[in-house]
Amino acid sequence: MNLLITTLGTSWQIVPELFGVTNPKDYDFFCNSQSAVQFRESYNILPVDELWIITTQGQHDIEKLESWSNKWNCNLHIFVCKGVDKFQNENEIIKMRSFIYRIVLAGSQKADVLYLSLSGGRKTMSADMQEAGNLFGCDAMIHVVDIAKTPDEYKNDDLLDAPKEEYAKCFIPLVVNQKIEANLIVSADNERLETKSFPIEFDKYSVLQIFEEDGTLAKEIAERKKRSSQVYTNFYNRITAQENHRRDLFRKLYFLHPDKLSKLKNYKVGQNKKADFALLKKLPKAELHSHLGGVLSPEEIIEVAKTERNYKADSGYKRSKEFRQLIDQILLYENNPSGFEQKIYGQYSDDKNFFAIGIDAYQKLGDYQGSSLLQTRNTISKAVELYARNLIQNNVRYVEIRCSPYKYTRLGLTTAEVVQCMMNALSPFANSIEYRFIYIIGRQASKEEIKDSINQILNLIKQNNEFKEKLVGIDLAGNEGKTKPSELREDFMPLLKECLNITIHAGETESVNSIWEAVYHLSADRIGHGLKLLDNEELLNRFINKNIGVEMCPSSNYQIVGFDHTKEHKYPLAEYMAWGLKVCLNTDDQGISRTNLTNEYIKASELCPELTLWDFIVLIRNSISMAFCDSNTKNKLMHSFEDEVLNILTEVL
């Protein structure tokens, strides 16, 4: 059954108008109204089988409505609320509100298609009708606007007989809301509002029926709303209080239907890798741990080397013999990139062998890129360009690029020229990627070299405002066994005075003490890898309480250290999340690891099969929450990520 419910005031003419809009075949003149035709087609308005009218006690031209319904074959029922007439007191208002709720509740559970009209009766009745639709659901809320004449300008008989063509042009039907989902407010014991608790029994053969109304339904709804608002407030406070300690989701995802939210929490990523990869690739992402020196694939290394084939000396800088030999070696494979890949990886070309190879063997795989290759404007610009395009392909919207500009100065470029070259290369992608820099200080360097690097950073900050705005942190990277954080406290003090963020590679190949030193000696805001935190529960709790983030890199952690999904070598990501540790996923050296950020989410699902789509959305949110950028940028990113993730999940769930 298709049902239209409307309230009725002093003007009975609104009823034929509504019925003519929904049932044009039965009410011919509305077939001539272009606005009515467009309205029905645009919102898929179907003819109704029954028309229910809710009204107050008193004379409302009931006889004319009955006469009209008989003439136009309309199955009409008029419900009168006894004891309510002119709304002279609050009791009458509550009674009518409860009466409207009761009728709409009955209609919502009886009808296949339900339309509610907001056109008839007093304003308070229209407001109560709209609220009833929000509470119990409907397929559309309809309003009809008179744009030419008032009802008083028509003779009453005009609506009983076939009206003139001009009459149909006088009204514009509007959909106020379409397809309102029921928002049935449950009680403390999860009991939903049903007609059995608030019945409205009527004689289906009688047009006019008068009912007593005690107002109990309106009072019950008011009480449930009050309790619901308290539940909402408590829930909001709960998730706000746990912002830094739990697996916090984008808040707008709580707008999802509970069934979709449940599916999000229970969907195991990785069981359908092709579909999951496509979904994860589509989602916006942020990358916080990515080394420029290791971003190129073998094919991309060749592309970068080609920029030096016919170079013209720029600014008088010369290419060294070693550099020219490197370019020549790479270009030998210009037409054979697979052969070049085999030359680089050897036995590690097989992923099964690319497992637990250690940090030294892993770093050796980058010999043809990084500081060996990025020594000219040509190679630096091309490498940055290829990297940016890869980020865009994987929908990475924010990136913190780790780099060592001082290592790219062997052929005469200054560190200032290197960073300017990088920023120039990133400029064309500014609308797609929000980028920042993290300056790497290498552990392998001598104390003098480390001090010199720190001075270069301080000078760059003073000399280049653009770079100062883009520089958000310092990274102590390299083999953990070379130089301990405790040995660098005094050297790092000038950087700490500049209030620069600190992230440190720790707990990857060394013990948990390396992590402890990074936090307590160098005031690390984030830790790269941090794979040994479970060995010190007190330190783990310190991370949680101080909101210190951990940047995890599944592929390189698998390739260097040997973590997998087995109990003996279990990757700690899922357990970290269970503790409430703030953690995010990254690529580390995406070219060396032969990965990208989307693939890191798939790799994480292989290492931790228990993780769900909910968990991966949390990881995406964490990456923004942990970012070193300023608060305004972070807020913009958070809101844009939130909206985009909601839209994507609404479509796919």
C-alpha positions in Angstrom: 0.0 0.0 0.0 1.2 3.5 -0.9 0.0 6.0 1.7 0.0 9.9 2.0 -0.6 11.4 5.4 -1.3 15.1 5.9 -2.6 17.4 8.6 -5.6 19.7 8.0 -6.4 23.2 9.2 -9.1 25.5 8.1 -8.5 25.1 4.3 -9.7 21.8 2.9 -8.5 22.6 -0.6 -5.0 21.5 0.2 -6.1 17.8 0.1 -7.1 17.8 -3.6 -4.0 19.6 -4.4 -1.8 17.0 -2.7 -3.7 14.1 -4.2 -3.6 15.7 -7.6 0.2 15.9 -7.4 0.7 12.2 -6.4 -2.2 10.8 -8.5 -2.4 12.8 -11.8 -4.2 10.1 -13.6 -7.1 10.4 -11.2 -7.0 14.1 -11.1 -6.5 15.1 -14.7 -5.6 18.8 -14.5 -2.3 18.1 -12.7 -1.1 16.3 -15.8 -1.0 19.8 -17.4 1.3 21.2 -14.7 4.9 21.0 -15.9 6.3 21.5 -12.4 4.2 18.6 -11.1 5.4 16.3 -13.9 9.0 17.2 -13.3 8.5 16.8 -9.6 7.1 13.2 -9.9 9.8 12.2 -12.3 12.7 13.7 -10.4 11.7 12.1 -7.0 10.0 9.0 -8.4 6.8 9.9 -6.7 4.3 7.0 -7.0 0.4 7.2 -6.9 -1.0 6.6 -3.4 -3.7 4.1 -2.5 -4.9 5.8 0.7 -5.0 9.3 2.1 -5.0 9.8 5.9 -5.9 13.2 7.3 -5.1 14.3 10.8 -7.1 17.2 12.2 -8.5 18.8 15.3 -12.1 18.7 16.5 -14.4 21.3 14.9 -15.9 22.1 11.5 -13.3 21.6 8.7 -15.6 21.1 5.7 -15.6 17.4 6.3 -18.6 17.0 4.1 -16.8 18.5 1.1 -13.8 16.2 1.6 -16.1 13.2 1.7 -17.9 14.4 -1.4 -14.6 14.9 -3.1 -13.2 11.5 -2.1 -16.3 9.8 -3.4 -16.1 11.6 -6.8 -12.4 11.0 -7.4 -12.3 7.5 -6.0 -9.9 8.4 -3.2 -9.7 5.9 -0.2 -9.9 8.6 2.5 -9.6 8.3 6.3 -10.0 11.4 8.5 -8.6 11.1 12.1 -9.9 13.7 14.6 -8.2 14.3 17.9 -11.0 14.6 20.4 -10.7 17.6 22.8 -8.3 19.6 20.7 -9.5 22.6 18.7 -7.6 25.9 18.8 -4.5 25.0 20.8 -5.4 27.2 23.7 -3.0 25.5 26.1 0.0 23.3 26.3 -2.0 20.2 27.0 -3.8 20.5 23.6 -0.4 21.0 21.8 1.0 17.8 23.5 -2.1 15.8 22.7 -2.1 16.7 19.0 1.7 16.1 18.8 1.2 12.6 20.3 -1.8 12.0 18.0 0.3 12.9 14.9 3.1 10.6 16.2 0.7 7.8 16.7 -0.9 8.0 13.3 2.5 8.3 11.5 3.9 5.4 13.5 1.0 3.3 12.4 1.3 4.4 8.8 5.1 3.7 8.8 4.5 0.1 9.9 1.6 -0.5 7.6 2.5 1.2 4.3 5.0 0.0 1.7 5.6 3.6 0.5 4.9 6.5 2.9 4.7 10.2 2.0 4.1 12.9 4.6 2.7 16.4 3.8 3.9 19.5 5.5 1.3 21.7 3.8 -1.8 21.4 6.0 -2.8 22.7 9.4 -1.0 25.0 11.8 2.8 25.5 11.9 3.1 23.4 15.0 1.3 20.5 13.3 3.6 20.7 10.3 6.6 20.7 12.7 5.3 17.7 14.5 4.7 15.9 11.2 8.2 16.6 10.1 9.6 15.3 13.4 7.4 12.2 13.1 9.0 11.5 9.7 12.4 11.8 11.2 11.5 9.4 14.0 9.6 6.7 12.1 10.9 7.2 8.5 9.2 8.0 5.3 9.9 8.0 1.5 9.4 11.8 1.1 8.2 14.9 2.9 6.1 16.9 0.5 5.1 20.6 0.5 2.8 22.3 -2.0 3.3 26.0 -2.6 0.5 28.3 -3.9 2.3 30.9 -6.2 -0.6 32.5 -8.0 -3.8 32.8 -5.9 -4.9 32.2 -2.4 -7.5 29.5 -1.8 -10.0 32.2 -1.0 -9.8 33.4 -4.6 -11.2 30.1 -5.8 -14.8 29.0 -5.5 -15.2 25.9 -3.4 -16.8 24.2 -6.4 -13.7 24.7 -8.5 -12.0 21.8 -6.8 -15.0 19.5 -7.1 -15.4 20.0 -10.8 -12.8 19.8 -13.5 -10.7 23.0 -13.0 -9.3 25.2 -15.7 -5.9 24.6 -17.2 -4.6 27.7 -15.4 -5.3 26.2 -12.0 -2.6 23.5 -12.5 -0.1 26.3 -13.0 -0.8 27.8 -9.6 1.0 25.2 -7.5 4.6 24.0 -7.2 5.2 20.8 -5.3 8.4 20.6 -3.4 10.3 17.7 -1.7 11.5 19.0 1.6 13.3 15.7 2.4 13.5 12.5 0.5 13.9 9.0 1.9 14.2 9.7 5.6 15.5 6.7 7.4 13.8 5.8 10.6 15.5 7.1 13.7 13.5 5.0 16.2 14.8 6.0 19.6 15.3 2.9 21.7 14.8 2.7 25.5 17.3 1.6 28.0 16.3 -2.0 27.5 16.6 -1.6 23.7 12.8 -1.6 23.1 11.7 0.1 20.0 8.5 2.1 19.6 5.8 -0.1 18.1 2.1 0.3 17.3 1.3 -2.5 19.7 2.4 -0.2 22.6 0.7 2.8 21.1 -2.2 1.4 19.0 -4.5 3.3 16.7 -7.4 1.1 15.7 -9.8 2.4 13.2 -12.7 1.2 11.0 -11.4 0.8 7.5 -14.9 1.3 6.2 -15.5 4.6 7.9 -14.1 7.9 6.6 -14.4 10.0 9.8 -13.2 8.7 13.1 -12.7 10.5 16.4 -10.1 9.3 18.9 -9.2 10.1 22.5 -5.5 11.0 22.9 -3.7 11.0 26.3 -0.3 12.4 25.1 1.7 9.4 26.3 3.5 8.8 23.0 4.8 12.4 22.9 5.9 12.2 26.5 7.6 8.8 25.9 9.5 10.2 22.9 10.5 13.4 24.8 11.9 11.2 27.6 13.8 9.0 25.2 15.3 12.0 23.4 16.5 13.3 26.7 18.2 10.0 27.5 19.6 9.8 24.0 21.2 13.2 24.3 22.9 12.0 27.5 24.1 8.9 25.7 25.4 10.9 22.8 27.2 13.4 25.2 28.7 10.5 27.2 29.8 8.7 24.0 31.3 11.9 22.6 33.2 12.6 25.8 34.4 9.0 25.8 35.9 9.1 22.3 37.3 12.6 23.0 38.9 11.5 26.2 40.5 8.6 24.5 41.7 10.5 21.5 45.3 9.8 22.2 45.0 6.4 23.7 42.7 4.3 21.6 42.0 3.2 18.1 40.3 6.4 17.2 38.3 6.5 14.0 37.4 9.6 11.9 34.4 10.9 13.8 32.2 11.4 10.8 32.3 7.6 10.2 29.9 7.4 13.1 27.4 8.8 10.7 27.5 5.4 8.9 24.6 3.1 9.4 25.4 0.7 12.4 25.4 -2.2 10.0 28.0 -0.6 7.8 30.1 0.4 10.9 29.9 -3.3 12.0 31.0 -4.4 8.6 33.9 -2.0 8.7 35.0 -3.4 12.1 34.8 -7.0 11.0 36.0 -6.9 7.4 39.4 -8.7 7.3 41.7 -7.0 4.8 43.8 -9.3 2.6 41.3 -12.1 1.9 40.6 -10.5 -1.5 43.9 -8.8 -2.3 42.9 -7.4 -5.6 39.7 -5.7 -4.4 41.3 -4.6 -1.1 44.3 -3.1 -2.9 42.0 -1.1 -5.2 40.0 0.2 -2.2 43.1 1.1 -0.2 44.7 2.8 -3.2 41.6 5.0 -3.5 41.7 6.1 0.1 43.7 9.3 1.0 46.9 8.6 2.8 49.9 10.2 4.5 53.5 9.1 4.5 55.7 10.0 7.4 58.8 7.8 6.9 60.1 7.8 3.4 63.8 8.3 2.4 64.4 10.2 -0.8 67.6 8.3 -1.2 65.8 5.0 -1.7 62.6 5.9 -3.6 63.6 4.8 -7.1 62.8 1.5 -8.7 65.4 0.0 -11.1 63.4 1.4 -14.1 63.2 4.8 -12.5 66.9 4.8 -11.8 67.4 4.4 -15.5 65.0 7.3 -16.2 67.0 9.5 -13.8 70.4 8.5 -15.4 69.1 9.4 -18.8 68.9 13.0 -17.8 72.7 13.0 -17.7 73.3 11.4 -21.1 73.7 14.7 -22.9 74.1 17.0 -20.0 75.4 20.5 -20.4 77.5 21.8 -17.5 75.2 23.8 -15.2 76.8 26.7 -13.4 80.3 25.4 -14.2 79.9 22.3 -12.1 81.8 19.3 -13.4 80.9 15.6 -13.3 83.5 13.4 -11.7 84.9 10.3 -13.3 83.1 8.1 -10.8 79.8 9.8 -11.4 80.1 9.5 -15.2 81.0 5.8 -14.8 77.9 5.3 -12.7 75.7 6.9 -15.3 77.3 4.8 -18.0 76.8 1.6 -16.0 73.2 2.3 -15.5 72.5 3.2 -19.1 73.9 -0.1 -20.3 70.5 -1.4 -19.2 68.5 1.4 -20.8 66.6 -1.2 -22.9 66.8 -4.0 -20.4 65.3 -2.8 -17.0 64.6 -6.4 -15.9 68.3 -7.2 -16.3 69.2 -4.1 -14.3 66.8 -5.3 -11.6 68.5 -8.7 -11.6 71.9 -7.0 -11.3 70.8 -5.0 -8.3 68.9 -7.7 -6.4 70.5 -11.0 -7.4 69.1 -13.7 -5.2 66.8 -11.2 -3.6 64.8 -10.9 -6.8 62.8 -13.8 -5.3 60.7 -12.3 -2.5 61.2 -15.5 -0.5 64.9 -14.8 -0.3 64.3 -11.1 0.4 63.7 -11.9 4.1 65.8 -11.1 7.2 68.8 -10.0 5.2 70.1 -7.4 7.7 70.6 -3.7 7.5 73.9 -3.7 5.7 72.8 -6.0 2.9 69.6 -4.0 2.5 71.4 -0.6 2.3 73.8 -2.0 -0.3 70.8 -2.5 -2.6 70.6 1.3 -2.9 74.1 1.7 -4.3 72.8 2.9 -7.7 70.6 5.7 -6.2 70.6 8.0 -3.3 73.9 10.0 -2.8 75.6 8.1 -5.6 73.1 9.4 -8.2 71.6 12.5 -6.8 74.5 14.9 -7.3 73.2 17.2 -10.1 70.2 19.4 -10.6 69.1 17.0 -13.4 69.1 13.9 -11.3 67.7 15.5 -8.2 64.8 17.1 -10.1 64.0 13.9 -12.1 64.1 11.7 -9.0 61.8 14.1 -7.1 59.4 14.3 -10.0 59.1 10.5 -10.3 58.6 10.2 -6.6 55.8 12.8 -6.6 54.0 11.0 -9.4 54.2 7.7 -7.5 52.7 9.4 -4.5 49.9 10.8 -6.5 49.2 7.4 -8.1 48.7 6.0 -4.6 46.6 9.0 -3.4 49.2 10.1 -0.9 48.1 13.6 0.0 50.7 14.5 2.6 54.3 13.4 2.8 57.3 14.1 5.0 60.3 13.5 2.8 63.5 12.4 4.6 66.6 13.6 2.9 70.3 14.4 3.5 71.0 17.5 1.3 74.6 17.6 2.5 75.3 14.3 0.8 74.2 15.6 -2.6 77.0 18.3 -2.8 80.0 16.2 -4.0 79.9 17.7 -7.5 79.7 21.3 -6.3 76.1 22.0 -5.4 75.6 23.7 -2.0 73.0 22.4 0.4 71.0 25.6 -0.2 71.0 24.8 -3.9 70.0 21.2 -3.3 67.0 22.0 -1.2 65.9 24.8 -3.6 66.2 22.2 -6.5 64.0 19.8 -4.5 61.4 22.5 -3.8 61.3 23.6 -7.4 60.8 20.0 -8.6 57.9 19.6 -6.1 56.2 22.9 -7.0 54.2 21.6 -10.0 52.5 19.1 -7.7 51.6 21.5 -5.0 47.8 21.1 -5.7 48.0 17.4 -5.2 50.5 16.9 -2.5 51.2 18.7 0.8 54.9 18.1 1.5 57.3 18.7 4.3 61.0 17.9 4.8 62.7 15.9 7.6 66.5 16.5 7.5 68.5 13.3 8.1 71.6 13.2 10.3 73.5 9.9 9.7 74.8 7.9 12.6 77.7 6.6 10.4 79.2 10.1 10.2 81.9 11.3 12.6 81.2 13.7 15.4 82.7 16.5 13.4 80.5 15.7 10.3 77.4 15.5 12.5 78.2 18.9 14.0 78.8 20.3 10.5 75.4 18.9 9.4 73.6 20.6 12.3 75.3 23.9 11.5 74.2 23.6 7.9 70.6 23.0 9.0 70.7 26.1 11.3 72.1 28.2 8.4 69.5 27.0 6.0 66.7 27.9 8.4 68.2 31.4 8.7 68.8 31.9 5.0 65.8 30.3 3.3 62.3 31.1 4.7 60.6 28.7 2.3 62.7 25.8 3.5 62.2 26.9 7.1 58.5 26.6 6.6 58.8 23.2 5.0 61.4 21.8 7.4 59.4 20.1 10.2 61.8 17.7 11.8 65.2 16.1 12.3 65.9 12.4 11.9 68.8 10.4 13.3 69.1 7.5 10.9 71.4 4.7 9.9 72.9 1.8 11.7 71.8 2.0 15.3 75.0 0.4 16.5 77.2 3.2 15.2 76.3 6.2 17.3 74.0 6.1 20.3 71.5 8.9 21.1 73.1 9.4 24.5 76.3 10.4 22.8 74.6 13.2 20.8 72.7 15.1 23.5 74.9 18.2 23.5 75.3 18.2 19.7 71.5 18.2 19.3 70.9 21.0 21.8 70.9 23.8 19.1 68.2 21.9 17.2 66.2 21.4 20.3 66.4 25.1 21.0 64.9 25.7 17.6 61.9 23.6 18.8 62.3 21.2 15.8 60.5 17.9 16.0 62.7 14.9 16.5 62.2 11.4 15.0 64.8 8.7 15.5 65.4 5.3 14.0 65.5 3.1 17.0 64.5 -0.4 18.1 64.9 -1.8 14.5 68.1 -3.8 14.8 69.1 -2.9 18.3 67.5 -3.6 21.7 64.7 -1.6 23.4 67.3 0.4 25.2 68.0 2.2 21.9 64.4 3.4 22.0 64.7 4.4 25.6 67.8 6.5 24.8 66.0 8.2 21.8 63.2 9.3 24.1 65.1 10.3 27.2 68.3 11.7 25.7 67.1 13.3 22.5 63.4 14.0 23.4 62.1 12.1 20.4 58.6 13.0 19.3 58.3 9.9 17.1 60.3 6.7 16.7 61.1 5.1 13.4 60.3 1.3 13.5 60.3 0.9 17.3 60.0 -2.9 16.9 61.2 -3.8 20.4 58.8 -1.8 22.5 57.1 -4.8 23.8 60.3 -5.7 25.7 59.8 -2.8 28.0 56.1 -2.4 29.2 56.9 0.7 31.2 58.4 2.4 28.2 55.5 1.3 26.1 53.1 3.0 28.6 55.3 6.1 28.5 54.7 6.2 24.7 51.0 5.9 25.1 50.8 8.5 27.9 53.0 11.0 26.1 51.4 10.3 22.7 54.8 9.4 21.1 54.1 7.9 17.7 55.8 4.9 16.0 56.4 4.8 12.3 56.3 1.2 11.1 57.4 0.0 7.7 56.1 -3.6 7.1 58.0 -4.5 4.0 61.4 -3.3 5.2 60.8 -4.7 8.7 60.1 -8.1 6.9 63.1 -7.8 4.6 65.7 -6.5 7.1 64.7 -8.0 10.5 62.6 -11.0 9.5 59.2 -10.3 11.1 56.3 -12.4 9.7 52.9 -13.6 10.8 54.2 -16.6 12.8 54.1 -16.8 16.6 57.9 -16.9 16.9 58.4 -13.8 14.7 55.1 -12.0 15.1 55.0 -8.5 13.7 54.0 -6.3 16.7 51.7 -3.9 14.8 48.4 -5.4 15.9 49.5 -5.7 19.5 50.7 -2.1 19.5 47.2 -1.0 18.3 45.6 -3.2 21.0 47.6 -1.4 23.6 46.5 1.9 22.2 49.9 3.0 20.8 49.8 5.6 18.1 51.3 3.9 15.1 51.2 4.5 11.3 52.4 2.7 8.2 55.1 3.9 5.8 57.4 2.7 3.0 60.8 3.4 4.4 62.8 3.0 1.1 60.0 2.2 -1.4 62.3 1.7 -4.4 64.7 -0.6 -2.5 61.8 -2.5 -0.9 59.9 -2.6 -4.3 56.8 -1.3 -2.7 54.5 1.7 -2.4 52.3 3.0 0.4 49.2 1.1 -0.7 51.1 -2.1 -0.8 52.4 -1.5 2.8 48.8 -1.7 4.0 48.4 -5.1 2.1 51.8 -6.2 3.6 50.6 -5.3 7.0 47.5 -7.5 6.5 49.7 -10.4 5.6 51.9 -9.9 8.7 48.8 -9.3 10.9 45.8 -11.2 9.4 43.6 -10.2 12.4 43.6 -6.5 11.3 40.3 -5.3 9.9 39.4 -2.4 7.6 38.5 -0.4 10.7 42.1 -0.8 11.8 43.5 0.4 8.5 41.2 3.5 8.6 42.6 4.1 12.1 46.1 3.8 10.7 45.3 6.4 8.1 44.0 8.7 10.7 47.0 8.2 12.9 49.3 9.2 10.0 47.6 12.7 10.1 47.5 12.9 13.8 51.2 12.0 14.1 52.3 14.5 11.3 54.8 17.2 12.2 53.1 19.9 10.2 51.4 22.9 11.8 48.0 22.6 13.4 46.1 24.5 10.6 47.5 22.2 7.9 46.8 19.2 10.1 43.2 20.3 10.7 42.6 20.8 7.0 44.1 17.5 6.1 42.1 15.8 8.9 38.8 17.2 7.6 39.5 16.5 4.0 40.6 12.9 4.7 37.5 12.5 6.9 35.1 13.6 4.2 36.8 11.6 1.5 37.0 8.4 3.5 33.3 8.7 4.5 32.2 9.2 0.9 34.3 6.2 -0.3 33.2 3.8 2.5 29.5 4.9 2.0 29.8 3.7 -1.6 31.6 0.4 -1.0 30.2 -0.9 2.3 
